[in-house]
Amino acid sequence: MVKPELELSLNSNTITLSWNEQKVVKKNLLQYSTDGSTWTKLSKQVENVYIHKDLTYRKTYYYRVKAYDGKSWSKYSNIVSKKIIPAKVKLF
């Protein structure tokens, strides 16, 4: 089983995560952390895209994913992270 490669994009306080699709995957385990060491399950799904919404401003979110082919789990993907920063306000 090939280790997934995780990518992240940010739009306001919503993060879109995607990773390389593998043909034999039965499910993916996506996890997140706000401290980089304590991980929480975010999703267990077959799809290779996930949208994490309504995130807290000024917090950093870390993500990793691994894939399951029905027999064994892959190694965890690379860890990606992003700090949620509010958009700048223009004063007139």
PyMOL Python script that loads the backbone (N, CA, C, O; Angstrom):
from pymol import cmd

cmd.read_pdbstr("""\
ATOM      1  N   MET A   1       0.851  -1.168   0.000  1.00  0.00           N
ATOM      2  CA  MET A   1       0.000   0.000   0.000  1.00  0.00           C
ATOM      3  C   MET A   1       0.902   1.237   0.000  1.00  0.00           C
ATOM      4  O   MET A   1       1.810   1.356   0.822  1.00  0.00           O
ATOM      5  N   VAL A   2       0.640   2.142  -0.922  1.00  0.00           N
ATOM      6  CA  VAL A   2       1.425   3.365  -1.072  1.00  0.00           C
ATOM      7  C   VAL A   2       0.949   4.412  -0.065  1.00  0.00           C
ATOM      8  O   VAL A   2      -0.251   4.590   0.144  1.00  0.00           O
ATOM      9  N   LYS A   3       1.898   5.092   0.546  1.00  0.00           N
ATOM     10  CA  LYS A   3       1.592   6.153   1.504  1.00  0.00           C
ATOM     11  C   LYS A   3       0.940   7.332   0.771  1.00  0.00           C
ATOM     12  O   LYS A   3       1.481   7.783  -0.238  1.00  0.00           O
ATOM     13  N   PRO A   4      -0.216   7.852   1.247  1.00  0.00           N
ATOM     14  CA  PRO A   4      -0.859   8.995   0.590  1.00  0.00           C
ATOM     15  C   PRO A   4      -0.028  10.274   0.701  1.00  0.00           C
ATOM     16  O   PRO A   4       0.748  10.450   1.641  1.00  0.00           O
ATOM     17  N   GLU A   5      -0.205  11.151  -0.268  1.00  0.00           N
ATOM     18  CA  GLU A   5       0.392  12.487  -0.251  1.00  0.00           C
ATOM     19  C   GLU A   5      -0.729  13.487  -0.044  1.00  0.00           C
ATOM     20  O   GLU A   5      -1.623  13.599  -0.883  1.00  0.00           O
ATOM     21  N   LEU A   6      -0.693  14.210   1.058  1.00  0.00           N
ATOM     22  CA  LEU A   6      -1.771  15.102   1.470  1.00  0.00           C
ATOM     23  C   LEU A   6      -1.492  16.534   1.041  1.00  0.00           C
ATOM     24  O   LEU A   6      -0.365  17.015   1.157  1.00  0.00           O
ATOM     25  N   GLU A   7      -2.534  17.224   0.537  1.00  0.00           N
ATOM     26  CA  GLU A   7      -2.445  18.630   0.154  1.00  0.00           C
ATOM     27  C   GLU A   7      -3.565  19.397   0.842  1.00  0.00           C
ATOM     28  O   GLU A   7      -4.599  18.829   1.195  1.00  0.00           O
ATOM     29  N   LEU A   8      -3.344  20.702   1.028  1.00  0.00           N
ATOM     30  CA  LEU A   8      -4.282  21.534   1.767  1.00  0.00           C
ATOM     31  C   LEU A   8      -4.463  22.864   1.053  1.00  0.00           C
ATOM     32  O   LEU A   8      -3.502  23.431   0.533  1.00  0.00           O
ATOM     33  N   SER A   9      -5.700  23.363   1.027  1.00  0.00           N
ATOM     34  CA  SER A   9      -5.954  24.728   0.558  1.00  0.00           C
ATOM     35  C   SER A   9      -6.903  25.398   1.536  1.00  0.00           C
ATOM     36  O   SER A   9      -7.735  24.741   2.161  1.00  0.00           O
ATOM     37  N   LEU A  10      -6.771  26.713   1.662  1.00  0.00           N
ATOM     38  CA  LEU A  10      -7.517  27.476   2.662  1.00  0.00           C
ATOM     39  C   LEU A  10      -8.358  28.539   1.978  1.00  0.00           C
ATOM     40  O   LEU A  10      -7.898  29.210   1.054  1.00  0.00           O
ATOM     41  N   ASN A  11      -9.604  28.687   2.442  1.00  0.00           N
ATOM     42  CA  ASN A  11     -10.495  29.743   1.996  1.00  0.00           C
ATOM     43  C   ASN A  11     -11.240  30.243   3.227  1.00  0.00           C
ATOM     44  O   ASN A  11     -12.149  29.575   3.719  1.00  0.00           O
ATOM     45  N   SER A  12     -10.855  31.419   3.727  1.00  0.00           N
ATOM     46  CA  SER A  12     -11.427  32.000   4.954  1.00  0.00           C
ATOM     47  C   SER A  12     -11.147  31.051   6.114  1.00  0.00           C
ATOM     48  O   SER A  12      -9.985  30.800   6.432  1.00  0.00           O
ATOM     49  N   ASN A  13     -12.194  30.518   6.756  1.00  0.00           N
ATOM     50  CA  ASN A  13     -11.951  29.591   7.863  1.00  0.00           C
ATOM     51  C   ASN A  13     -12.395  28.172   7.494  1.00  0.00           C
ATOM     52  O   ASN A  13     -12.884  27.422   8.339  1.00  0.00           O
ATOM     53  N   THR A  14     -12.215  27.818   6.216  1.00  0.00           N
ATOM     54  CA  THR A  14     -12.511  26.474   5.711  1.00  0.00           C
ATOM     55  C   THR A  14     -11.270  25.908   5.029  1.00  0.00           C
ATOM     56  O   THR A  14     -10.663  26.564   4.182  1.00  0.00           O
ATOM     57  N   ILE A  15     -10.902  24.692   5.404  1.00  0.00           N
ATOM     58  CA  ILE A  15      -9.747  24.014   4.805  1.00  0.00           C
ATOM     59  C   ILE A  15     -10.241  22.861   3.946  1.00  0.00           C
ATOM     60  O   ILE A  15     -11.062  22.053   4.380  1.00  0.00           O
ATOM     61  N   THR A  16      -9.731  22.795   2.719  1.00  0.00           N
ATOM     62  CA  THR A  16     -10.008  21.663   1.840  1.00  0.00           C
ATOM     63  C   THR A  16      -8.763  20.791   1.787  1.00  0.00           C
ATOM     64  O   THR A  16      -7.671  21.266   1.475  1.00  0.00           O
ATOM     65  N   LEU A  17      -8.939  19.511   2.094  1.00  0.00           N
ATOM     66  CA  LEU A  17      -7.852  18.540   2.088  1.00  0.00           C
ATOM     67  C   LEU A  17      -8.071  17.565   0.946  1.00  0.00           C
ATOM     68  O   LEU A  17      -9.197  17.134   0.697  1.00  0.00           O
ATOM     69  N   SER A  18      -7.006  17.220   0.256  1.00  0.00           N
ATOM     70  CA  SER A  18      -7.088  16.218  -0.800  1.00  0.00           C
ATOM     71  C   SER A  18      -5.800  15.404  -0.800  1.00  0.00           C
ATOM     72  O   SER A  18      -4.748  15.876  -0.369  1.00  0.00           O
ATOM     73  N   TRP A  19      -5.904  14.177  -1.292  1.00  0.00           N
ATOM     74  CA  TRP A  19      -4.740  13.310  -1.362  1.00  0.00           C
ATOM     75  C   TRP A  19      -4.881  12.393  -2.563  1.00  0.00           C
ATOM     76  O   TRP A  19      -5.973  12.217  -3.104  1.00  0.00           O
ATOM     77  N   ASN A  20      -3.754  11.810  -2.974  1.00  0.00           N
ATOM     78  CA  ASN A  20      -3.732  10.979  -4.166  1.00  0.00           C
ATOM     79  C   ASN A  20      -4.663   9.779  -4.005  1.00  0.00           C
ATOM     80  O   ASN A  20      -4.672   9.100  -2.978  1.00  0.00           O
ATOM     81  N   GLU A  21      -5.445   9.546  -5.058  1.00  0.00           N
ATOM     82  CA  GLU A  21      -6.406   8.441  -5.060  1.00  0.00           C
ATOM     83  C   GLU A  21      -5.684   7.139  -5.363  1.00  0.00           C
ATOM     84  O   GLU A  21      -4.826   7.073  -6.243  1.00  0.00           O
ATOM     85  N   GLN A  22      -6.052   6.105  -4.614  1.00  0.00           N
ATOM     86  CA  GLN A  22      -5.474   4.788  -4.843  1.00  0.00           C
ATOM     87  C   GLN A  22      -6.604   3.827  -5.197  1.00  0.00           C
ATOM     88  O   GLN A  22      -7.678   3.885  -4.598  1.00  0.00           O
ATOM     89  N   LYS A  23      -6.371   2.950  -6.157  1.00  0.00           N
ATOM     90  CA  LYS A  23      -7.435   2.102  -6.706  1.00  0.00           C
ATOM     91  C   LYS A  23      -7.990   1.077  -5.724  1.00  0.00           C
ATOM     92  O   LYS A  23      -9.176   0.753  -5.789  1.00  0.00           O
ATOM     93  N   VAL A  24      -7.185   0.569  -4.836  1.00  0.00           N
ATOM     94  CA  VAL A  24      -7.622  -0.538  -3.972  1.00  0.00           C
ATOM     95  C   VAL A  24      -8.069  -0.094  -2.579  1.00  0.00           C
ATOM     96  O   VAL A  24      -8.235  -0.940  -1.700  1.00  0.00           O
ATOM     97  N   VAL A  25      -8.264   1.184  -2.355  1.00  0.00           N
ATOM     98  CA  VAL A  25      -8.585   1.679  -1.017  1.00  0.00           C
ATOM     99  C   VAL A  25     -10.040   1.383  -0.648  1.00  0.00           C
ATOM    100  O   VAL A  25     -10.961   1.689  -1.407  1.00  0.00           O
ATOM    101  N   LYS A  26     -10.228   0.787   0.521  1.00  0.00           N
ATOM    102  CA  LYS A  26     -11.567   0.538   1.066  1.00  0.00           C
ATOM    103  C   LYS A  26     -12.025   1.729   1.908  1.00  0.00           C
ATOM    104  O   LYS A  26     -13.213   2.046   1.964  1.00  0.00           O
ATOM    105  N   LYS A  27     -11.050   2.388   2.569  1.00  0.00           N
ATOM    106  CA  LYS A  27     -11.348   3.586   3.359  1.00  0.00           C
ATOM    107  C   LYS A  27     -10.058   4.333   3.658  1.00  0.00           C
ATOM    108  O   LYS A  27      -8.961   3.777   3.600  1.00  0.00           O
ATOM    109  N   ASN A  28     -10.225   5.610   3.979  1.00  0.00           N
ATOM    110  CA  ASN A  28      -9.122   6.468   4.404  1.00  0.00           C
ATOM    111  C   ASN A  28      -9.428   6.958   5.809  1.00  0.00           C
ATOM    112  O   ASN A  28     -10.580   7.248   6.130  1.00  0.00           O
ATOM    113  N   LEU A  29      -8.419   7.050   6.633  1.00  0.00           N
ATOM    114  CA  LEU A  29      -8.570   7.597   7.978  1.00  0.00           C
ATOM    115  C   LEU A  29      -7.885   8.957   8.008  1.00  0.00           C
ATOM    116  O   LEU A  29      -6.660   9.048   7.924  1.00  0.00           O
ATOM    117  N   LEU A  30      -8.683  10.008   8.126  1.00  0.00           N
ATOM    118  CA  LEU A  30      -8.180  11.373   8.173  1.00  0.00           C
ATOM    119  C   LEU A  30      -8.217  11.848   9.618  1.00  0.00           C
ATOM    120  O   LEU A  30      -9.241  11.730  10.292  1.00  0.00           O
ATOM    121  N   GLN A  31      -7.104  12.382  10.088  1.00  0.00           N
ATOM    122  CA  GLN A  31      -7.003  12.863  11.467  1.00  0.00           C
ATOM    123  C   GLN A  31      -6.524  14.307  11.484  1.00  0.00           C
ATOM    124  O   GLN A  31      -5.876  14.773  10.547  1.00  0.00           O
ATOM    125  N   TYR A  32      -6.859  15.016  12.581  1.00  0.00           N
ATOM    126  CA  TYR A  32      -6.367  16.381  12.758  1.00  0.00           C
ATOM    127  C   TYR A  32      -5.891  16.571  14.184  1.00  0.00           C
ATOM    128  O   TYR A  32      -6.211  15.793  15.083  1.00  0.00           O
ATOM    129  N   SER A  33      -5.118  17.630  14.365  1.00  0.00           N
ATOM    130  CA  SER A  33      -4.584  17.984  15.675  1.00  0.00           C
ATOM    131  C   SER A  33      -4.462  19.498  15.731  1.00  0.00           C
ATOM    132  O   SER A  33      -4.292  20.152  14.701  1.00  0.00           O
ATOM    133  N   THR A  34      -4.549  20.053  16.929  1.00  0.00           N
ATOM    134  CA  THR A  34      -4.294  21.482  17.090  1.00  0.00           C
ATOM    135  C   THR A  34      -2.987  21.726  17.833  1.00  0.00           C
ATOM    136  O   THR A  34      -2.588  22.874  18.031  1.00  0.00           O
ATOM    137  N   ASP A  35      -2.318  20.649  18.245  1.00  0.00           N
ATOM    138  CA  ASP A  35      -1.025  20.807  18.910  1.00  0.00           C
ATOM    139  C   ASP A  35       0.098  20.036  18.204  1.00  0.00           C
ATOM    140  O   ASP A  35       1.259  20.133  18.601  1.00  0.00           O
ATOM    141  N   GLY A  36      -0.244  19.272  17.160  1.00  0.00           N
ATOM    142  CA  GLY A  36       0.759  18.528  16.403  1.00  0.00           C
ATOM    143  C   GLY A  36       1.151  17.200  17.009  1.00  0.00           C
ATOM    144  O   GLY A  36       1.999  16.502  16.454  1.00  0.00           O
ATOM    145  N   SER A  37       0.544  16.822  18.158  1.00  0.00           N
ATOM    146  CA  SER A  37       0.908  15.543  18.765  1.00  0.00           C
ATOM    147  C   SER A  37      -0.292  14.708  19.199  1.00  0.00           C
ATOM    148  O   SER A  37      -0.203  13.480  19.191  1.00  0.00           O
ATOM    149  N   THR A  38      -1.403  15.321  19.573  1.00  0.00           N
ATOM    150  CA  THR A  38      -2.609  14.595  19.957  1.00  0.00           C
ATOM    151  C   THR A  38      -3.565  14.606  18.765  1.00  0.00           C
ATOM    152  O   THR A  38      -4.035  15.664  18.347  1.00  0.00           O
ATOM    153  N   TRP A  39      -3.851  13.403  18.216  1.00  0.00           N
ATOM    154  CA  TRP A  39      -4.617  13.305  16.969  1.00  0.00           C
ATOM    155  C   TRP A  39      -6.044  12.840  17.240  1.00  0.00           C
ATOM    156  O   TRP A  39      -6.283  12.001  18.108  1.00  0.00           O
ATOM    157  N   THR A  40      -6.992  13.400  16.480  1.00  0.00           N
ATOM    158  CA  THR A  40      -8.407  13.079  16.587  1.00  0.00           C
ATOM    159  C   THR A  40      -8.928  12.677  15.215  1.00  0.00           C
ATOM    160  O   THR A  40      -8.591  13.302  14.209  1.00  0.00           O
ATOM    161  N   LYS A  41      -9.760  11.619  15.174  1.00  0.00           N
ATOM    162  CA  LYS A  41     -10.346  11.193  13.901  1.00  0.00           C
ATOM    163  C   LYS A  41     -11.282  12.285  13.389  1.00  0.00           C
ATOM    164  O   LYS A  41     -12.155  12.762  14.114  1.00  0.00           O
ATOM    165  N   LEU A  42     -11.089  12.667  12.143  1.00  0.00           N
ATOM    166  CA  LEU A  42     -11.941  13.656  11.497  1.00  0.00           C
ATOM    167  C   LEU A  42     -12.922  12.957  10.569  1.00  0.00           C
ATOM    168  O   LEU A  42     -14.087  13.344  10.480  1.00  0.00           O
ATOM    169  N   SER A  43     -12.444  11.924   9.875  1.00  0.00           N
ATOM    170  CA  SER A  43     -13.298  11.220   8.920  1.00  0.00           C
ATOM    171  C   SER A  43     -12.703   9.856   8.599  1.00  0.00           C
ATOM    172  O   SER A  43     -11.487   9.666   8.592  1.00  0.00           O
ATOM    173  N   LYS A  44     -13.607   8.908   8.332  1.00  0.00           N
ATOM    174  CA  LYS A  44     -13.227   7.589   7.819  1.00  0.00           C
ATOM    175  C   LYS A  44     -14.089   7.397   6.579  1.00  0.00           C
ATOM    176  O   LYS A  44     -15.264   7.046   6.684  1.00  0.00           O
ATOM    177  N   GLN A  45     -13.512   7.624   5.417  1.00  0.00           N
ATOM    178  CA  GLN A  45     -14.286   7.635   4.177  1.00  0.00           C
ATOM    179  C   GLN A  45     -13.494   7.043   3.035  1.00  0.00           C
ATOM    180  O   GLN A  45     -12.282   6.855   3.140  1.00  0.00           O
ATOM    181  N   VAL A  46     -14.180   6.749   1.940  1.00  0.00           N
ATOM    182  CA  VAL A  46     -13.520   6.226   0.744  1.00  0.00           C
ATOM    183  C   VAL A  46     -12.982   7.380  -0.106  1.00  0.00           C
ATOM    184  O   VAL A  46     -11.915   7.264  -0.709  1.00  0.00           O
ATOM    185  N   GLU A  47     -13.721   8.494  -0.154  1.00  0.00           N
ATOM    186  CA  GLU A  47     -13.332   9.627  -0.988  1.00  0.00           C
ATOM    187  C   GLU A  47     -11.977  10.181  -0.573  1.00  0.00           C
ATOM    188  O   GLU A  47     -11.538   9.990   0.561  1.00  0.00           O
ATOM    189  N   ASN A  48     -11.312  10.874  -1.509  1.00  0.00           N
ATOM    190  CA  ASN A  48      -9.987  11.426  -1.229  1.00  0.00           C
ATOM    191  C   ASN A  48     -10.004  12.959  -1.150  1.00  0.00           C
ATOM    192  O   ASN A  48      -8.990  13.608  -1.403  1.00  0.00           O
ATOM    193  N   VAL A  49     -11.156  13.526  -0.799  1.00  0.00           N
ATOM    194  CA  VAL A  49     -11.290  14.966  -0.575  1.00  0.00           C
ATOM    195  C   VAL A  49     -12.164  15.159   0.660  1.00  0.00           C
ATOM    196  O   VAL A  49     -13.165  14.466   0.845  1.00  0.00           O
ATOM    197  N   TYR A  50     -11.769  16.111   1.499  1.00  0.00           N
ATOM    198  CA  TYR A  50     -12.556  16.419   2.701  1.00  0.00           C
ATOM    199  C   TYR A  50     -12.513  17.924   2.934  1.00  0.00           C
ATOM    200  O   TYR A  50     -11.465  18.548   2.769  1.00  0.00           O
ATOM    201  N   ILE A  51     -13.645  18.511   3.315  1.00  0.00           N
ATOM    202  CA  ILE A  51     -13.721  19.938   3.626  1.00  0.00           C
ATOM    203  C   ILE A  51     -13.983  20.092   5.123  1.00  0.00           C
ATOM    204  O   ILE A  51     -15.009  19.646   5.635  1.00  0.00           O
ATOM    205  N   HIS A  52     -13.046  20.726   5.809  1.00  0.00           N
ATOM    206  CA  HIS A  52     -13.151  20.979   7.250  1.00  0.00           C
ATOM    207  C   HIS A  52     -13.621  22.416   7.424  1.00  0.00           C
ATOM    208  O   HIS A  52     -12.896  23.351   7.084  1.00  0.00           O
ATOM    209  N   LYS A  53     -14.832  22.599   7.951  1.00  0.00           N
ATOM    210  CA  LYS A  53     -15.472  23.916   8.004  1.00  0.00           C
ATOM    211  C   LYS A  53     -15.496  24.492   9.416  1.00  0.00           C
ATOM    212  O   LYS A  53     -15.261  23.800  10.407  1.00  0.00           O
ATOM    213  N   ASP A  54     -15.793  25.799   9.462  1.00  0.00           N
ATOM    214  CA  ASP A  54     -16.024  26.520  10.716  1.00  0.00           C
ATOM    215  C   ASP A  54     -14.884  26.367  11.713  1.00  0.00           C
ATOM    216  O   ASP A  54     -15.105  26.053  12.882  1.00  0.00           O
ATOM    217  N   LEU A  55     -13.677  26.588  11.245  1.00  0.00           N
ATOM    218  CA  LEU A  55     -12.498  26.467  12.094  1.00  0.00           C
ATOM    219  C   LEU A  55     -12.302  27.731  12.925  1.00  0.00           C
ATOM    220  O   LEU A  55     -12.806  28.797  12.573  1.00  0.00           O
ATOM    221  N   THR A  56     -11.581  27.607  14.008  1.00  0.00           N
ATOM    222  CA  THR A  56     -11.357  28.713  14.937  1.00  0.00           C
ATOM    223  C   THR A  56     -10.182  29.569  14.470  1.00  0.00           C
ATOM    224  O   THR A  56      -9.094  29.061  14.200  1.00  0.00           O
ATOM    225  N   TYR A  57     -10.418  30.862  14.381  1.00  0.00           N
ATOM    226  CA  TYR A  57      -9.355  31.791  14.000  1.00  0.00           C
ATOM    227  C   TYR A  57      -8.231  31.772  15.040  1.00  0.00           C
ATOM    228  O   TYR A  57      -8.461  31.556  16.230  1.00  0.00           O
ATOM    229  N   ARG A  58      -7.027  32.003  14.560  1.00  0.00           N
ATOM    230  CA  ARG A  58      -5.794  32.063  15.354  1.00  0.00           C
ATOM    231  C   ARG A  58      -5.359  30.702  15.907  1.00  0.00           C
ATOM    232  O   ARG A  58      -4.508  30.642  16.794  1.00  0.00           O
ATOM    233  N   LYS A  59      -5.927  29.625  15.396  1.00  0.00           N
ATOM    234  CA  LYS A  59      -5.495  28.282  15.752  1.00  0.00           C
ATOM    235  C   LYS A  59      -4.799  27.658  14.553  1.00  0.00           C
ATOM    236  O   LYS A  59      -5.152  27.930  13.406  1.00  0.00           O
ATOM    237  N   THR A  60      -3.815  26.824  14.827  1.00  0.00           N
ATOM    238  CA  THR A  60      -3.155  26.066  13.773  1.00  0.00           C
ATOM    239  C   THR A  60      -3.726  24.657  13.770  1.00  0.00           C
ATOM    240  O   THR A  60      -3.843  24.020  14.817  1.00  0.00           O
ATOM    241  N   TYR A  61      -4.081  24.178  12.583  1.00  0.00           N
ATOM    242  CA  TYR A  61      -4.616  22.832  12.415  1.00  0.00           C
ATOM    243  C   TYR A  61      -3.614  21.993  11.637  1.00  0.00           C
ATOM    244  O   TYR A  61      -3.090  22.431  10.612  1.00  0.00           O
ATOM    245  N   TYR A  62      -3.348  20.780  12.129  1.00  0.00           N
ATOM    246  CA  TYR A  62      -2.443  19.823  11.503  1.00  0.00           C
ATOM    247  C   TYR A  62      -3.282  18.640  11.021  1.00  0.00           C
ATOM    248  O   TYR A  62      -4.249  18.249  11.675  1.00  0.00           O
ATOM    249  N   TYR A  63      -2.903  18.071   9.864  1.00  0.00           N
ATOM    250  CA  TYR A  63      -3.669  16.962   9.292  1.00  0.00           C
ATOM    251  C   TYR A  63      -2.737  15.860   8.800  1.00  0.00           C
ATOM    252  O   TYR A  63      -1.604  16.113   8.390  1.00  0.00           O
ATOM    253  N   ARG A  64      -3.250  14.622   8.851  1.00  0.00           N
ATOM    254  CA  ARG A  64      -2.568  13.473   8.268  1.00  0.00           C
ATOM    255  C   ARG A  64      -3.641  12.455   7.869  1.00  0.00           C
ATOM    256  O   ARG A  64      -4.756  12.483   8.389  1.00  0.00           O
ATOM    257  N   VAL A  65      -3.297  11.564   6.948  1.00  0.00           N
ATOM    258  CA  VAL A  65      -4.240  10.557   6.470  1.00  0.00           C
ATOM    259  C   VAL A  65      -3.487   9.255   6.210  1.00  0.00           C
ATOM    260  O   VAL A  65      -2.297   9.268   5.896  1.00  0.00           O
ATOM    261  N   LYS A  66      -4.190   8.136   6.343  1.00  0.00           N
ATOM    262  CA  LYS A  66      -3.644   6.854   5.924  1.00  0.00           C
ATOM    263  C   LYS A  66      -4.761   6.065   5.255  1.00  0.00           C
ATOM    264  O   LYS A  66      -5.940   6.309   5.512  1.00  0.00           O
ATOM    265  N   ALA A  67      -4.391   5.124   4.402  1.00  0.00           N
ATOM    266  CA  ALA A  67      -5.345   4.370   3.588  1.00  0.00           C
ATOM    267  C   ALA A  67      -5.370   2.901   4.012  1.00  0.00           C
ATOM    268  O   ALA A  67      -4.375   2.352   4.485  1.00  0.00           O
ATOM    269  N   TYR A  68      -6.554   2.276   3.825  1.00  0.00           N
ATOM    270  CA  TYR A  68      -6.752   0.863   4.156  1.00  0.00           C
ATOM    271  C   TYR A  68      -7.245   0.133   2.911  1.00  0.00           C
ATOM    272  O   TYR A  68      -8.205   0.574   2.278  1.00  0.00           O
ATOM    273  N   ASP A  69      -6.607  -0.970   2.555  1.00  0.00           N
ATOM    274  CA  ASP A  69      -6.971  -1.712   1.343  1.00  0.00           C
ATOM    275  C   ASP A  69      -7.802  -2.959   1.622  1.00  0.00           C
ATOM    276  O   ASP A  69      -8.033  -3.758   0.714  1.00  0.00           O
ATOM    277  N   GLY A  70      -8.257  -3.140   2.862  1.00  0.00           N
ATOM    278  CA  GLY A  70      -9.013  -4.332   3.241  1.00  0.00           C
ATOM    279  C   GLY A  70      -8.159  -5.345   3.966  1.00  0.00           C
ATOM    280  O   GLY A  70      -8.679  -6.265   4.597  1.00  0.00           O
ATOM    281  N   LYS A  71      -6.832  -5.183   3.879  1.00  0.00           N
ATOM    282  CA  LYS A  71      -5.911  -6.105   4.544  1.00  0.00           C
ATOM    283  C   LYS A  71      -4.965  -5.386   5.499  1.00  0.00           C
ATOM    284  O   LYS A  71      -4.680  -5.875   6.592  1.00  0.00           O
ATOM    285  N   SER A  72      -4.484  -4.221   5.075  1.00  0.00           N
ATOM    286  CA  SER A  72      -3.521  -3.501   5.907  1.00  0.00           C
ATOM    287  C   SER A  72      -3.623  -1.993   5.675  1.00  0.00           C
ATOM    288  O   SER A  72      -4.151  -1.535   4.661  1.00  0.00           O
ATOM    289  N   TRP A  73      -3.105  -1.239   6.637  1.00  0.00           N
ATOM    290  CA  TRP A  73      -3.071   0.226   6.554  1.00  0.00           C
ATOM    291  C   TRP A  73      -1.738   0.672   5.962  1.00  0.00           C
ATOM    292  O   TRP A  73      -0.699   0.054   6.193  1.00  0.00           O
ATOM    293  N   SER A  74      -1.791   1.747   5.203  1.00  0.00           N
ATOM    294  CA  SER A  74      -0.562   2.371   4.712  1.00  0.00           C
ATOM    295  C   SER A  74       0.102   3.118   5.860  1.00  0.00           C
ATOM    296  O   SER A  74      -0.461   3.223   6.949  1.00  0.00           O
ATOM    297  N   LYS A  75       1.286   3.629   5.616  1.00  0.00           N
ATOM    298  CA  LYS A  75       1.903   4.548   6.566  1.00  0.00           C
ATOM    299  C   LYS A  75       1.140   5.864   6.484  1.00  0.00           C
ATOM    300  O   LYS A  75       0.447   6.130   5.502  1.00  0.00           O
ATOM    301  N   TYR A  76       1.272   6.685   7.523  1.00  0.00           N
ATOM    302  CA  TYR A  76       0.636   7.997   7.493  1.00  0.00           C
ATOM    303  C   TYR A  76       1.261   8.865   6.410  1.00  0.00           C
ATOM    304  O   TYR A  76       2.443   8.741   6.089  1.00  0.00           O
ATOM    305  N   SER A  77       0.438   9.744   5.857  1.00  0.00           N
ATOM    306  CA  SER A  77       0.904  10.704   4.853  1.00  0.00           C
ATOM    307  C   SER A  77       1.820  11.728   5.506  1.00  0.00           C
ATOM    308  O   SER A  77       2.076  11.693   6.709  1.00  0.00           O
ATOM    309  N   ASN A  78       2.298  12.626   4.682  1.00  0.00           N
ATOM    310  CA  ASN A  78       2.976  13.814   5.192  1.00  0.00           C
ATOM    311  C   ASN A  78       1.975  14.604   6.048  1.00  0.00           C
ATOM    312  O   ASN A  78       0.766  14.506   5.838  1.00  0.00           O
ATOM    313  N   ILE A  79       2.465  15.364   6.983  1.00  0.00           N
ATOM    314  CA  ILE A  79       1.610  16.224   7.813  1.00  0.00           C
ATOM    315  C   ILE A  79       1.575  17.609   7.180  1.00  0.00           C
ATOM    316  O   ILE A  79       2.614  18.193   6.871  1.00  0.00           O
ATOM    317  N   VAL A  80       0.355  18.127   6.991  1.00  0.00           N
ATOM    318  CA  VAL A  80       0.189  19.490   6.494  1.00  0.00           C
ATOM    319  C   VAL A  80      -0.488  20.300   7.586  1.00  0.00           C
ATOM    320  O   VAL A  80      -1.248  19.762   8.392  1.00  0.00           O
ATOM    321  N   SER A  81      -0.206  21.600   7.606  1.00  0.00           N
ATOM    322  CA  SER A  81      -0.799  22.441   8.645  1.00  0.00           C
ATOM    323  C   SER A  81      -1.081  23.835   8.101  1.00  0.00           C
ATOM    324  O   SER A  81      -0.507  24.266   7.102  1.00  0.00           O
ATOM    325  N   LYS A  82      -1.976  24.518   8.787  1.00  0.00           N
ATOM    326  CA  LYS A  82      -2.319  25.888   8.416  1.00  0.00           C
ATOM    327  C   LYS A  82      -2.882  26.596   9.634  1.00  0.00           C
ATOM    328  O   LYS A  82      -3.689  26.040  10.380  1.00  0.00           O
ATOM    329  N   LYS A  83      -2.433  27.853   9.826  1.00  0.00           N
ATOM    330  CA  LYS A  83      -2.989  28.699  10.875  1.00  0.00           C
ATOM    331  C   LYS A  83      -4.136  29.500  10.265  1.00  0.00           C
ATOM    332  O   LYS A  83      -3.991  30.088   9.194  1.00  0.00           O
ATOM    333  N   ILE A  84      -5.259  29.518  10.946  1.00  0.00           N
ATOM    334  CA  ILE A  84      -6.445  30.213  10.458  1.00  0.00           C
ATOM    335  C   ILE A  84      -6.359  31.670  10.906  1.00  0.00           C
ATOM    336  O   ILE A  84      -6.410  31.973  12.098  1.00  0.00           O
ATOM    337  N   ILE A  85      -6.230  32.562   9.929  1.00  0.00           N
ATOM    338  CA  ILE A  85      -6.077  33.984  10.199  1.00  0.00           C
ATOM    339  C   ILE A  85      -7.233  34.729   9.535  1.00  0.00           C
ATOM    340  O   ILE A  85      -7.516  34.503   8.359  1.00  0.00           O
ATOM    341  N   PRO A  86      -7.909  35.620  10.278  1.00  0.00           N
ATOM    342  CA  PRO A  86      -9.016  36.361   9.657  1.00  0.00           C
ATOM    343  C   PRO A  86      -8.512  37.255   8.532  1.00  0.00           C
ATOM    344  O   PRO A  86      -7.376  37.729   8.547  1.00  0.00           O
ATOM    345  N   ALA A  87      -9.391  37.474   7.555  1.00  0.00           N
ATOM    346  CA  ALA A  87      -9.037  38.369   6.445  1.00  0.00           C
ATOM    347  C   ALA A  87      -8.830  39.784   6.985  1.00  0.00           C
ATOM    348  O   ALA A  87      -9.451  40.183   7.970  1.00  0.00           O
ATOM    349  N   LYS A  88      -7.946  40.535   6.321  1.00  0.00           N
ATOM    350  CA  LYS A  88      -7.688  41.900   6.740  1.00  0.00           C
ATOM    351  C   LYS A  88      -8.891  42.788   6.435  1.00  0.00           C
ATOM    352  O   LYS A  88      -9.526  42.657   5.389  1.00  0.00           O
ATOM    353  N   VAL A  89      -9.186  43.668   7.342  1.00  0.00           N
ATOM    354  CA  VAL A  89     -10.303  44.598   7.180  1.00  0.00           C
ATOM    355  C   VAL A  89      -9.779  45.905   6.596  1.00  0.00           C
ATOM    356  O   VAL A  89      -8.780  46.443   7.072  1.00  0.00           O
ATOM    357  N   LYS A  90     -10.444  46.412   5.574  1.00  0.00           N
ATOM    358  CA  LYS A  90     -10.051  47.685   4.979  1.00  0.00           C
ATOM    359  C   LYS A  90     -10.859  48.803   5.625  1.00  0.00           C
ATOM    360  O   LYS A  90     -12.089  48.761   5.657  1.00  0.00           O
ATOM    361  N   LEU A  91     -10.157  49.792   6.133  1.00  0.00           N
ATOM    362  CA  LEU A  91     -10.811  50.958   6.737  1.00  0.00           C
ATOM    363  C   LEU A  91     -10.807  52.099   5.733  1.00  0.00           C
ATOM    364  O   LEU A  91      -9.815  52.322   5.040  1.00  0.00           O
ATOM    365  N   PHE A  92     -11.898  52.807   5.658  1.00  0.00           N
ATOM    366  CA  PHE A  92     -11.984  53.945   4.732  1.00  0.00           C
ATOM    367  C   PHE A  92     -11.886  55.255   5.470  1.00  0.00           C
ATOM    368  O   PHE A  92     -11.940  56.318   4.852  1.00  0.00           O
TER     369      PHE A  92
END
""", "prot")
cmd.dss("prot")
cmd.show_as("cartoon", "prot")
cmd.util.cbc("prot")
cmd.orient("prot")
